Amino acid sequence: MKVNVDQGRCCGAGQCVLIAPEVFDQRDDDGIVTLLEPSPAADVHAAVREAAAVCPAAAITIDDDR
């Protein structure tokens, strides 16, 4: 799995950070998403998929290795 974030689309809702804090964080000044782990471990794949699904700005995309 490869995770990508589009900071230009991000609205700073923070749902991704709540769901997968190992992979996502937010900038302190404006709350925009930052990607901590572009190739997360398999044990957090489900959480990353959920974070992408609930993102109100569709700023998170996932490329599967499958």
N, C-alpha and C positions, 0 to 999 in steps of 0.2 A: 504494500500500500504506500502510495505517495500522496501527501496532503499538500494542497496549495491554498493560499488565502489571497483575496483581492482586497487590500487595505482601502482602495478607493471606493469599494462598494460597502464596506463595513459601516454599520450605524452605531456600533458600540453597545449593543444590547447585553453582551456578556454571557449569553447562554452557553456558548462554547466553553468558556472558562469554568463554568459551574459543572458542566457535564464531563469535560476531559481536561482537567488542569495540568496533566502531564504533557499535553500537546499544545495547548493554547494559553495565552496570557493577554493582558491588555496594557496598552501604553498608559502611563500615569497621567499624562497631560490631557489626553482626549478620549481615552477608553477604546481606541481602535485596536483591533486584534493584532497580536504578534504570534508567529509560529515558533514554538519551542522545539518541536520535533517533526521534521518533514517526512520521516520514515518511521512511524511509531511501531512499537512491539505489537505482536499479534494479540496480546491480552487486552489491549485498549482499542482494537479495531471497531468493536461494536459501539463503544462510547464515541469514537470519532465519527462514525456513520450517523449516530443520533445527533451529534452536534451539527453536522452538515445539514441534516434534515430539518432541524428546528431554527436554523439561522434565518432571521427575518429578511436579511438582505441578500441571501444566497451567495455570500462571500467566500464560502468554503467549498472547494471541489476536491474530489478524491479520484485518483487514478489507481486502479487495481492492478496487481501483478499477474492476476489470473489470465 
